[in-house]
Amino acid sequence: MADTATAASAAAASAANASTDAPPFQLGKPRFQQTSFYGRFRHFLDIIDPRTLFVTERRLREAVQLLEDYKHGTLRPGVTNEQLWSAQKIKQAILHPDTNEKIFMPFRMSGYIPFGTPIVVGLLLPNQTLASTVFWQWLNQSHNACVNYANRNATKPSPASKFIQGYLGAVISAVSIAVGLNVLVQKANKFTPATRLLVQRFVPFPAVASANICNVVLMRYGELEEGIDVLDGDGNLVGSSKIAARHALLETALTRVVLPMPILVLPPIVMSMLEKTALLQARPRLLLPVQSLVCLAAFGLALPLAISLFPQMSEIETTQLEPEIARATSSRTVVYNKGL
């Protein structure tokens, strides 16, 4: 009955879309093809769109109701595919897919860049003291942990101890590496003061990258022990695979290493060149605003690029998985949710 209602809504939406370029709407499906990097890139640009932070409560209710009408086949005449895609974008940006509860604004994926950029600027400040290094690394990992928790898979209960374990592991590793590298740079007598300052600016990257890997492994270690669900082409559950879990964690870890690379490597390079310009040498007060803009641009570029490296639903051949998985399906390949 629900399928018939959805088909009727789809037909109504298609009739209203004869003159639009929007693809036919599919409830719960991505708007753009996920088989190509460009399609994934456009998909994640929608997900991180900061404009959804300003959606009103009334607009959110209207978007949710429009999708419910589509689902039950009661869509009013004249609704376009573009309106349906827009409604789904709003709902996915604000509400948790498993609990349907609003995600706190700073911890939404659409809020990751606006709320994370000041932290990146703090991480890259020159002449960091021990206290400031510890503070900014702690704040960065605290923000990351809250984003991870707010956007977690909530279909299965997860003990708070795993969240705390991942959080502490990430903070300790980030602070230890950042402080250790800063101490080594300070003791490197062969460096000139200018070289020492430049090298110090790159310290946050290895600290953040290693902490991100630590966070992923500790937070999702249970998947390695229990495996993750793999599905056939029709979406039917085939079984639980530990090998697929290893692939999922590897892909996620690589994403977490690539993500901070442009954010924490490009700004120091750009700023080292801009600081030599006559404008900034004559007006040193502009240094912080300019660095903030450079970090914002790097962050805005890096986030969609990094999370687009791999499909959300990754595909793997059954011959690479456990024998019982291969025997349980006639499909040559299965898919699994790698997570973000």
Residue pairs with C-beta under 8 A, 6 or more apart in sequence:
2 71
2 72
4 73
5 71
5 72
5 73
5 74
6 27
6 70
6 71
6 73
7 73
8 73
8 75
9 69
9 70
9 71
9 72
9 73
9 74
9 75
10 24
10 25
10 70
12 75
12 77
12 79
13 24
13 25
13 70
13 75
13 79
13 80
13 81
13 84
14 24
14 81
16 77
16 78
16 79
16 80
16 81
17 24
17 80
17 81
17 82
20 80
20 81
20 82
22 31
22 80
22 81
22 82
22 85
23 31
23 81
24 81
25 70
25 81
25 84
25 85
25 88
27 67
27 70
27 71
27 88
28 88
30 39
30 43
30 312
31 42
31 43
31 46
31 85
31 88
31 89
32 39
32 40
32 42
32 43
33 39
34 40
34 43
34 311
34 312
34 313
35 311
37 308
37 309
40 308
40 311
40 312
41 304
41 305
41 308
43 308
44 303
44 304
44 307
44 308
45 304
46 89
47 92
47 93
47 109
47 110
48 109
48 110
48 112
48 113
48 303
48 304
49 89
49 93
49 110
50 110
50 111
50 113
50 114
51 110
52 89
52 90
52 93
52 94
52 108
52 110
53 105
53 108
53 110
53 111
53 114
55 63
55 90
55 93
55 94
59 90
60 90
60 91
60 94
60 95
62 87
63 86
63 87
63 88
63 90
63 91
64 87
64 91
64 95
66 75
66 79
66 83
66 84
66 87
67 84
67 87
67 88
67 91
69 75
69 76
70 79
70 84
93 108
93 109
93 110
94 102
94 103
94 108
95 101
95 102
95 103
96 102
96 103
96 150
96 151
96 154
98 153
98 154
98 155
99 154
103 150
103 151
104 146
104 150
105 111
105 115
106 115
106 143
106 146
107 146
107 147
107 149
107 150
107 151
108 150
108 151
109 147
109 151
109 340
112 147
112 303
113 296
113 299
113 300
113 303
115 143
116 143
116 299
117 292
117 295
117 296
117 299
118 292
119 136
119 139
119 140
119 143
120 140
120 263
120 264
120 267
120 295
120 298
120 299
121 288
121 291
121 292
121 295
122 132
122 135
122 136
122 139
123 136
123 137
123 140
123 204
123 208
123 264
124 201
124 204
124 264
124 267
124 268
124 271
124 291
124 295
125 132
125 136
126 197
126 200
126 201
127 197
127 200
128 136
128 182
128 200
130 179
130 182
133 175
133 178
133 179
133 182
134 175
134 178
134 179
136 204
137 171
137 174
137 175
137 178
137 204
137 207
137 208
137 211
138 171
138 174
138 175
140 174
140 208
141 167
141 170
141 171
141 174
141 211
141 215
142 167
142 171
144 170
144 212
144 215
145 163
145 166
145 167
145 170
145 215
148 166
148 215
148 219
149 163
151 340
152 158
153 337
153 339
158 222
162 218
162 219
162 221
162 222
163 219
165 218
165 219
166 214
166 215
166 218
166 219
167 215
169 214
169 215
169 218
170 211
170 212
170 214
170 215
170 218
171 211
173 207
173 210
173 211
173 214
174 207
174 208
174 210
174 211
175 207
177 206
177 207
177 210
177 211
178 203
178 204
178 207
181 203
181 206
181 207
182 200
182 203
185 191
185 196
185 199
185 200
185 203
186 196
188 196
188 199
191 199
198 268
198 272
201 268
201 271
201 272
202 264
202 265
202 268
204 260
204 264
205 260
205 261
205 264
205 265
208 260
208 264
209 256
209 257
209 260
209 261
212 253
212 256
212 257
212 259
212 260
213 253
213 256
213 257
215 256
216 249
216 252
216 253
216 256
217 249
217 253
220 249
220 252
220 339
223 245
223 248
223 249
224 242
224 245
224 246
224 249
225 242
226 240
226 242
226 245
227 239
227 240
227 241
227 242
227 244
227 245
228 240
228 241
228 244
228 245
228 248
228 336
228 337
229 237
229 239
229 240
229 336
229 337
230 237
230 238
230 239
230 240
230 241
230 244
230 316
230 321
230 325
230 334
230 335
230 336
231 237
231 238
231 334
231 335
231 336
232 238
232 329
232 331
232 334
233 331
233 333
233 335
238 325
238 328
238 329
238 331
238 334
239 322
239 324
239 325
239 328
241 321
241 322
241 325
241 336
242 322
243 320
243 321
243 322
244 316
244 321
244 334
244 336
247 314
247 316
247 336
247 338
248 314
248 336
248 337
248 338
248 339
251 309
251 310
251 314
251 338
252 338
252 339
252 340
254 309
254 310
255 306
255 307
255 309
255 310
255 340
256 306
258 302
258 305
258 306
258 309
259 302
259 303
259 306
259 307
260 302
261 302
262 298
262 301
262 302
262 305
263 295
263 298
263 299
263 302
266 294
266 298
267 291
267 294
267 295
267 298
270 294
271 287
271 290
271 291
271 294
274 280
274 290
274 294
275 281
275 287
279 286
280 286
280 287
280 290
307 340
310 338
311 338
312 337
312 338
312 340
313 335
313 336
313 337
313 338
314 335
314 336
314 337
314 338
315 333
315 334
315 335
316 333
316 334
316 335
316 336
317 332
317 333
318 325
318 326
318 329
318 331
318 332
318 333
318 334
319 326
321 334
325 334
